Amino acid sequence: MVDYHAANNQIPSGPPTYMEQENDWDRDLLLDPAWEKQQRKTFTAWCNSHLRKAGTQIDNIEEDFRDGLKLMLLLEVISGERLPKPERGKMRVHKINNVNKALDFIASKGVKLVSIGAEEIVDGNAKMTLGMIWTIILRFAIQDISVEETSAKEGLLLWCQRKTDGLAFNALIHRHRPELIDYDKLRKDDAVTNLNNAFEVAEKYLDIPKMLDAEDIVGTLRPDEKAIMTYVSCFYHAFSGGSEGETAAKSVSATILAKLASDLLEWIRRTIPWLENRKPEKTMAEMQQKLEDFRDYRRVHKPPKVQEKCQLDINFNTLQTKLRLSNRPAFMPSEGRMVSDINGAWHTLEGAEKGYEEWLLSEMRRLERLDHLAMKFRQKAAIHECWTEGQEAMLTQKDYETASLSEVKALLRKHEAFESDLAAHQDRVEQIAAIAQELNELDYYDSPSVNTRCQKICEQWDILGSLTQKRRESLERTEKQLESIDELYLEYAKRAAPFNNWMEGAMEDLQDMFIVHNIEEIQGLMTAHDQFKSTLPEANKEREAIQAIQAEVQKIADYNGIRLSGTNPYTTITPESIDEKWEKVAMQLVPLRDQALQEELTKQQSNDTLRSKFANQANIVGPWIQNKMEEIGRISIEMNGTLEDQLTNLKDYEQSIIDYKPNIDDLESNHTLIQEALIFDNKYTDYTMEHLRVGWEQLLTTIARTINEIENQILTRDAKGISQEQLHEYRASFNHFDKVRGALMAEEFKACLISLGYDVENDKQGDAEFARIMSIVDPNNSAFYLFLLSSFKLKRNVDNYLYLALSYCDYFH
């Protein structure tokens, strides 16, 4: 709000009533973080002052009440009543039930809970938890204060909205326990010390827990009234016994009266100069702001003060009556704060207020007259002139003479809309004329131009009215009785087109081929198909509604004796075609699709069984082949004993491998079934039949080659008289120079011969000797000597060639 005191301070707001405090928690709670801090501290201390009677306490107000247990215990302590037995479970539902029991108990005491639910308390909502505790304090700590009837509660509330210097708290204690406070030593200008002294004495000697710090009151522009009200109520209850409590209440009431009277007079003193300010403003906006400030004063700032004044009267009279009945001296306010002083000041305030309001309204009327009238005339005239542009040409055209029936109908509707628009503009024309008349009466400086413009508008308006009537008569002569049928045709077309498209799309989808590779894919198709079938009942309702439109057309035509052309001008879709397509979709294609999907599901389930069966076998055979290959490699290196012993052991090992052949055959059979079913993937294994075949063939070839190698060694040894040690030497040399595993190129073979002692060095004689050997070993000049690339059959004899060649060369040597 704009400061309506100008250079003066802003008018402070007055206190809400007791019930407003109770109902307005959501509106003003936690607007200031300092208030929230004060409420947490005060409410926690207040709860613990009661909970300690039951041997417990809380540390965090929004956390410790979440399970509802301590909340129920608090209510039992302060009410002296037993609540229903709490639930001891730790689940959320148990906590909610416990909190609900507590809230139900509060409600049973006539307390209206506003926007507070068990879920918010269980969730630790700080705002709602503080609101709930405040509601409990109001009901069980403040509402029961009965001294001076309701005036004690109202006074307490007003007290809590004022900053205090701390003397009142000390005076209240000194009144009842003078030995605890040396009142004469207190300094009015040291509020913090005064408050701390009162709080510490109350905690130490009166068993009133320290619910606030002095800084919470002195250091805050507007201390939280709920926190202070809670604290002050404890003083009432501390002195609530007999005449002592009554005296305490009277003492506080007297202090409150003095403070309220002083504050109210100060507010009146600051407000009257603002109301007496009659400085006029130049613009309507500035005057409007003054009016808004005055209304804000009336709505917001004055009502609390009215309430304060009434409460002062009530409290003053009540206090005087109580003092008189107690044979105590009457309460005498200080000079200038008498009731008569307040009434006089208030009368002056209301006089100033009435004069200010009359002045405001007079100024507003003065500025509004010419300014607003001229602006309204220009705006309305401009809107009307824009609307009438081109209307005369439209009304005089003869388009209906060559139009079809449907076009005439459209033209007539368009004309009806124009007539409605014309009638709506009648008020604007009348307003324009009235505004022009008022501007003339008020001697508006630009009246000649206003009059000229207004005259032109009125003349044109009369012409438009005449032309409008003539055009309606012409259109009505050409209108026919086909309007209802035409509307139904249009409705039929609008609904038949999308429905027909839907059926054609459905037929296309239902007849579309589908290819799936696993169970998940076919199940997805079946789910989509089931969803489609679920839409059929609603679709059939739409079909029946469309056919009903066509039936209504025929009914109207028969009743009025109208011959229909046989076709709908808006669509080529016939009722017969709709029924035929529906029959095909619902009665033929859907069952066929059901059958196809079910057959495919059965097929995919069978395929999955084949995959699983093959995978179970392959996952055993694959590792077995790999293990055997590794074993053969170790055997060929680690064989001991005579060649005959080695040969016997190898053949036994070969037979154990051949005995495994039925497992390979079973796997081949399963693989054949998988191929016949056109299954190309298997998520259950990484082995393929091709991979396993190669491994099996390689296993057989490797063991056969190893056996053949031993047999060749035996033949060579027996035929050439080569000892087993020599054979080992030859074999070691061959392996040393073998770079391609099983074959030696020319230079490698030559190096091998040199290592065995052959004289084939790089000189003329050595080259001739090497050439002679090679003509025997490799007469065809192949790329590899002792040639072997991919044929396992050749590889089985390679060592034999080497031994024979070496033996042959040795013989010639």
N, C-alpha and C positions, 0 to 999 in steps of 0.2 A: 504494500500500500504506500502511496505517496505521503510524505510527512505533512499532515495537515496542521501541525504547529508552526510550520515555517522555521523560524530560528529557535523555537522552543523544543523541548524534548518530546518524543513520541508518547502518546497516551498508553500507559501499560494496560494490558488486558486483565479483566477480572477473573475470578475463580469460577469454575463450573460448580453445579450443585452436587450434593452427595450422590444422587442417582446418576448424574452425568458421569461422575468419576467411575461409577460401577459399570456403566455401559459403554464408555468410550475408551476402553483399554486398547483396542486395535488401532484407534485413530492416532493416539499420541505416544504410544509406547516405543522406547528405544530410538526416538528421533535424535537424541543426543547421547553419544557414547558415554559421557560422564554420568548421565542418568542411569544407564544400564549398569555401570560399575557400582553406583550407589545402591541400586536395588538389589544386586547380587549380594553385596556385603550385608545390607540391612536385613533382607529376607532370610539369608543363611543364618545370621545370628539369632533372629527371631525364632526360626524353626528349631535351632539347637537349644534355645532356652527352654523349649518344651520337651524335645527329644531326650535331653539329658536326664529327665525324670524317669525315662524308661531305660536308661543306661546306654544310650547310643547317640550318634550325631551324624551330620552330613558334612562333606568337604566341598563337593561340587553340586550346586543346586539342580542343574539340568541333567546330570548323570546319575546322581544317587536316588532320584525318584523314579527312574525309568522302569524298574521292575514292579513298582507299585507297593512294595512291602513297607518301606519306611514312610511312604505317603499315608498308607492306612494306619500305621502306628501313630503318626503325628495327629491324625484326626481323632483317634481313640483317646489320646492324652488330653487334647484341648477340649474335647466334648464330654469326656467321661462316659462315653457309650461304647459298646462293643460293635464292631463291624463284622460282616460275614467273614468266615474263615478264608484266608488268602490261599492262592495256589502257589506251590513251591517249585514248580517246574521252571526251567530256564528258557523255554521256547518263547517266541514272540507272542503266540496266542495266550500263554499264561500271563505274560506281563500286561498285555492289553486287558485281559479279564480283571486283573488286580486293580489297574488304574480305573477301569470302568466302575468297579465296586466303590472306589473312593469318590469318583465324580457323582455316582448315584446318591451317595450319602450326603454330599454337599448340596445336591439338588433337592434332597428330601428336607433340607433345612430352609427351603424357600429361596434359595440363591439361584438366580438366572445365570447360567454359564453361556457366555457369548463367544462363539467361534473357538471353543476349546474342546478338543477331542482326545480320546485315549491314545490314538495313533501318534499325534504330535508329541505327547509327553513321552511315550516309549521311544520315539525317534530322537529324543533329546533336543527338541525345538526350544531354544532359550526363551524366545518371546512368549510362547504359549505357557511354558512352565512358570515364568515370572507372573504372567497374568493369572494363572490358577492360584499361586500362593497369595497374590494380592487379594483375590476373591475370598480366600480362606481368612485372611487377616481382617478384611472388612466385616465378615460375618461373625467371627468368633472373638475378635479383639476390640473392634471399634463400634460395631453396631450395638453392643451390649452396654455401652456407656450411657447411662440414663439420667445423669445429673442435668437439670434444667431442660429436660425433655430432649427434643431434637436439636436445640440450640447448641448443646455441647459438641455434638458431632459437626455441625456446620461451622462452629467457631474453630474447632480443631482443624478442619479442612482449610479455612481461611488463614489460620496461623501458619500452616505448612507452606503457603505460597509466598511468605515474606522472608527476606534475608534477615537474620537476627544478629544482634551483637553479643549474644550469649548471656546477657544479664537476666533474661527471663527464666532460662533454665536454672540459673543459680538462685534466683529469687524464689522459684517454686520449691526448690529443695530447702532453702533457708526458712521458708514459711512453716514447714512441717518438722524439719530437723535442724534447728538453728545452730546446734553445736557442730554441725558438719561443714558449714560455710561461714567464712568471715566476710560478709557481704560488703562491708564498708571499705575493704581493701581492693575491691575489684575496680578496674579501669574500663570506662566505656569505650575508649579508643583502642583497646587490645582485645578484639573479638576472639582471636585464636586461643589466647590464654584463658579467657573466660569460658569458652566452650569446652576446652580440654579439661578444665577444672571441674565443670559440672558433670561431664561424661565419666571422668575417673571416680568422682565421689559416688555417682549413681551406681557404678559397677561394683565398687568396693563395699559400700555400706547398704545399698538399697537392692542389691541383687538384680540390677537392671543391666543386662549385657551391653557392652559398647558396640552399638550398631553402625555408627558413623565416626569419621574423623572430622576434626574442626575444619580442615581444608576442604572437605566435601561440601561444606555450607558456605564458608567465607570465600573460597576460591572459585565458586561457580556463580555465573550471572543469575541463574535461576535454579536453585537446588531442586532436586526431584521431590515433589510434594508427597509422593507415596512413601518414599523412604523415611522422610521426616515425620509424616503422619503416623507411621508404624512405631517409630521411636517414641514420639510424644505419648502415644496411647499407653506405652509401658509405664510412664509416670502416673497416668490416671490410675492404672491398675495397682501400682505400687502403693498409692495412697487411697485405695478404694475402701478401706475398712472404716465404717461408721462415720462420725463427724469429721474425722481427719480427711477422708476421701472427699467429702462434700466441701471442706475448706479448700482442698487442693483445686478442685474444679472451679470454685469461685475465684481463687487467686489467678488461675490461668485465664478465666473468662475476663477478669478485669484488665489483665495485661493485654489480652487480645483486643478488647474494646478500645483501649487507648491507641493501640497500634493501628487498628482499622480506621478509626476516626482521623488520625493524622494522615494516613495514606489517602483517604478519600478526599479530604480537604485539599491536599497537595495536588491531586489529579484535577479537581475542579479549578483550582487557581491557574494551572497550566493550560486548561482547555478553553476558558472563557476568552482570552485574547485571540485565539484562533477563530472562534465563532464571531467575534466582533470585527474581523477583517473584511471590509467591503470593497476592496480594490477590484475593479472590473477587468475582465480579460478581453483581448482583442479578437480571438478566434473562438469558434464553437468548440474545437477540440480542447482548448484550455478550460473553457467553462464546463465542458463535459467531465473533465478530470476533477474539477472542484466538486461537481455533483457526486461523482463516484466516491470521492474521499468522504463526503458528508454521509452518503449511504453506508459506507464502511463503518463510519463512526456510529451510526444508528444501529447497524446490525451486529457489529462485533464488539465495539469498545464500551458503548453506553450500557447495554443490558447487564453485564456483570456488575457495573457500578450501581445500577438500580437495585440489584439483588443485595449488594453489600450494604446499601443504605437501609433497606428494609430489615436486613439481618441485624444491623446495628441497633435499630429501634427495638426489635424483639429482644435482643440480648441485653440491652440496657435495662429495659423494663423488667425482664426476668431476674437479672442480677439484683436490681434494687428490691424486688419483692423478696428474694431469698435472704438478702441481708437484713431486711426489716423483720422477717419472720425469725431470724436468728438473733435478733436484738443487737445487731451490729450496725456501725455507722454506715450511712448511705455512701455509695460510690460517687465521688465528685470529680468529673474530668477537669483537666487543666484549662486555663483561660484560653478561649478561642476554639476549644474542641467540644463545647457544649452541644447538646442536641439542637438547640435553637440556632447555634452558629452553623451547623451542618445544613439545617433546613433553609436558612437564609441564603447560604452559598448555593444550594441546589436550585432555589427559586431564581436566582440571578442567572445560573447556567441555563435553565430552560427558557428564560426570556431571550437570552442571546441566541439560543438554538432556533427558536421560532423566527426571530428576525432574520437570521442567516438563511434559513430555508426559504422564506418569502423572497428575499433578495435574489437567491439563486434561480428560483423559478421565473421571476420577472426577467432576469437577464437572459435566460435560456429562450424564453418566448420572443424576446426582442430580436435576438440573433437568428432564430430559426425562421422567422416569417419570410423575409425577402430571400435569404440565401437558399433555403431549401425549396421554396416555390419555383424560383428561377431554374434551379438545377433539375427539378422534377419535370418542368415543362420541356426543357431541351432534351432530356432523356426520352420522354414519352413520344415527343414529336419525331425524333430521329428513328425510334423503333417503328412507329407507324408508317413513316415515309418509306422506310426500307421494305416493309411488308407489302405496301400497295404497288410497288414498282413492278410493271408488267402485268398486273392483274386485269386491266381493261382489255388488253390484247387477247388474253386467255379467254375471257368471257364472251368475246365477239366472234371467235372462230367457229366454223361449221364442220368440225371433224366428225360429228355424230352422223352426218348424212351418208357417209360411205363406210361406216363401221359395221362389223359383224355384231351378232347378238352378245357374244361374250365381251366384245370390245365396248358395246354400249353399256353393258352392266358395269364394266370397269370404270367407264367415264362417269356414270351416275354416282358410283361410290366416291369417286374422286371429287365430284361436285358437292356431294353431301359433306365430305370432310372440309371442303372449302367454306360451305355455308356455316358449319360449326365454328370454323376459324374466324369467319366474318362476324358472327354473333359475339364471339369472345372479344373481338376488337372494339365492339360498340362501347364497352365501358371505358376503354382507353381514350376514344374520341371524346366522350363526355367529360372525362377527367381533364383532357387537354383544354377543352373550352372553359371548364370551371376554373382551372388554374390561371388561364389567361384573364378571365374576369376578375379574379382576386388580385392578380398583379396590377390590373388597371385601377382597382379600388385603392390599392396601397401606393399608387403613384410610382410604380417601378420605372426606373430611368429609361429602360429600353422597351417600353410598351408598344411603340409603333411597329417595330419589327415582329414583336410577339403577335400583334393583331393581324398583320399581313399573313404570317405563317399559319395562324389558326383558321383564318378565312379560307385559305386554299385547301386545307385539310378537310374542312366541313363540306365544301362544294364537291370535292372528289369523292367523299364518302357517299353522298346522295347518288352520284352516278353509278358507283359500284353496286349499291343496293338494287337499282333498277335493272342493270344488266344481269345480276345474279338471278332474279326472278324469271326473266325471259329464258335464260339457259336451262333452268330446271324444267320449265314447261316443255321445251323442245326435247330434252332427254327422256322425260317420262312417256312421251308419245311413241318412242321407239323401243321401249323395254318390253320384253316378252315373258312368257310364263315359264321359261326354261331355267330360271335361276336356281331353283332347288336341285333339279337334276344335274345341272352343271357343277354345282358345289359338291354333290355326291361323287360325280365322275372324278373331280379333282382329288377328293379325299381318297377314293379307290386307288388312283394312280400313285399318290404319295406313299401309300402303304404297300401297294402291290410290288412296286419296283424294288425296294430293298429286300422284301421277302423273297421275290423271285431270284434276285442275285444270291441271296443266302442259300436257297435250294440248289441252284446251279453250282455254287461253290461246294456245297455238301456232296453233291453227286460226283463232282470231279475228285474230291478228296477220298470219298468212299471207294471209287474205282481205281484210285492211283496204286500202282505197284509199290511194294515196300520190300526193302532188302535189309536184313538184320544179321548180325554176326554173333550175338550172344543173348543170354537171357535178359540182361538189363535193358537192352535195346527193345526187345519185343514187349517187355513189361511196360516200358515207357509209352509205346504205341497203344497198348491196351488201356492204360490210364487215360490217355488223351481221348480214346474212343468212348470210354465210359463217361467222361465229362461231356462229350458231344451228345451222347444219348440222354443225359440228364436235362438237356435244353429242349428236347423234343416236345414235352407236354406244353411248355410255354409257346413254342413255335406253332403248335396245333391251334392254340387259342387265337393266335394272331391270324392264322389261315381262316378260321371260322369268322373272325371279326371282319376280315376283308370280304369274304363271301356274303356276309350280312349286308355290307354296303351295296353290293350289286343287287341283292334281293330288294333292298329299299328303293333303288332306282326303278326297278321293274314295277314295284307296287305303286309308286307315285305316277308312273306313266300310265298304268292301267286305270287308275282312279280318275285321272284327268283326260283320258282318251288321247294321249300323246303317242305318236308313232316315233319310235326310236330309230336312229340311223343304223343301229346294229353294232357300231364300234364306239369305243371310248376315244374322244378326241385327244386325250392326254396320254394314252398308253396303248400299246399293242398286246399287252398281257391280258389273256382272257381267263375267266374263272375256270374253264375246262383245263387249260394248260397248267394252272396252279394245282388242281386236284390230281392231274396225271403225274406231275413231278413229285408231289407229296407222297402219292402211292408208291412211286419208285424208290424214293428215299427211305420212307418209314417201313414199308412192307417187304422190300426186296433187297436193297443195297445194305441196309444195316444188319439184317441177319446174315447175309453173305460175308460181310466184313467180320462179324463175330466169329463165324466158322473159320475164316482164313487166319485170323489172329490166334485162335485156339490151336489150330493145326501147327502154326509156326511155333507157338510156345512149346508144344509137345516135341517138335523137332529140335528146338534149341536145348530143351532139357536132355534129350537123348544125346545130342552133340556134346553137351557139357559132361555127361557120363563118360563118353568116349575119351574126351580130353583127360579127365581125371584118371581113367584106367591106364591110358598110355603113359601119363606123367608119372604115376606111381611106379610103373616098371622101368621107365627111362631113368628115373632118379636113382634107381638101384644099379642098372646095367652100366650107365655112364661112369660112375665112380669105380665100379668093378674093373672095367677096361683100363681106366687110367692107372689104378693100383697095379694091375698085371703088367702094364707097360713099364712102370717104374721097377717092378721086381725083376723083369727080364734084363733091364739095364744093369741092375746090381749083380745078377747071376753071371752075365757075360764077363764082368770085371773080376768077380770074386771066386770063380770056379777053381777048384783044387782037384788033385788026383790025376790019374791017367786019362788020356783022351777017351778011352773006352768008357771009363766011369762017368766022365762028363757027358758023353753022348747018351748013356742010359738015363741019367738024371734029367737031361733035357727032354728026352722023349716022354718020360713020365709026366713032366711038367706040361708038355704039349698035349698029352691026352687029357689032363685035368681041364685044360682050356677048351678042348674040343667037346668035352662033356657038358660045358656050359652052353653049347649051341642051342638047345631047346628054348632057353630064355630069349635068345636072339630071334628065334623063329616065332615065339609068341608075340614078341614086340613087333615083328614084321606083320603079323596077322592084324594086330590092333592098328598099326599104321595104315594098312590097306583099307580097313573100315573107315578111318579118319579121312583118307583121300577120297573114298567113294562118297562120303558125306560132304565133301568140298569144304573141309575145315582147314583153315590156313593159319590159325594162330592157336596158341595154347599158353594161357596165363599161369598154368600150374608147373611148368618146367621150362628150362632154357635149352634142353637137348632136342635135337631134331633127328629123324631117322637117318638122314644123309650123314650127319656127323657121327652117329653111332656106327653106321656101316663102315665108314672110312676107318674109324678106330678099331673095329673088329678085324677088318682086313689087314690093317697095319699090325695088329697084335699077332694074327696068324703068320703073316709074312716075316715078322721079326723073329718069332720063335723058330720058324722053318729055316730062315737064313742062318740063325745061330747054330742050329743042328747041322745044316749043310756045311757050315764053316768047319765044324769039328770033323765031319766026315771027310772033307777035302784034306784036312790036315793029316788024317789017318792015311788016306790014299797016297798023298805026297810022301809021307814018311816011309810007307812000305815000298812005294815004287822007286824012289830015288835014294833011299837009305838016309834020309835026313832025320836027324835026331829031333826030339821034342824041343830041346833047347834052341836048335837052329830055327825051327818053325817059329818059336816065340820071338827070336831076334828079327826074322823076316817080317813078322806081323807088326812088331814095334816100329820098325823102319817105315813100313807102309803107312801106319797111323800117323807117324810124325809128319810125313810130307803130304798127307791127304788133306786138301783144302776144301773139297766139295763133297766130302763124306761118301767114299766108295769109288772114287775115280781119281787118276793122276794124269795131269797134262804132261807134255813131252819133257819140259824142263824139270818138273817135279819128279818124274820117273827116272830121269838121268841122275838127279841128286840122290835119289833113293839107291840107285845102283852103286854110285860112288861110295855112299856110306857103308855098303855091304862089301866093299873091296874090289869092285870091278874097275878095270882100267879104261874108262871112257871120258878122260879129261878132255878139255877143249884144245886139242891139238889134232894134227892130221890123222895120226894113227888112232887116237881116241874117238874121233868123229866117225871114222870108218867102222870101228868096232860097234859104236852105238847104233849106226845105221843098219848093220848086219843084224843086231839083236832086234831092232824095231821091225825089220822085214819079217821076222818070225812072229813077234808078239802082236803086231798090228799091220798085217799085210794090206789092209784096205785104206790105210792112211786116214782113219777117223779122227775127229777133233780131240777126243780123249782116248788115251791109252788105258787099256783095261776099262773101256767105256761103260758108263752107267748114268742115266739121267732119271728117268721116271719108272722104268720097268722093274718091278720087284723080282721078276724071273731072272733077269740078267744079273741083278745085284746078288742073288743067291750064289752065283758062280764066280764072282769077282775074285775072291781070295784064291780060289782054285786056279784061275788064270795066272794070278801073281806067283803062286808057288810053282806052278808048272814052268812059267817064264823064267823065274829065277833059277829053278833047277836046270832048265834047259841051257840058260846062259852059263851056269856053273859047270855044266858038262863040257861045253865048248871051251870054256876058260881053262 
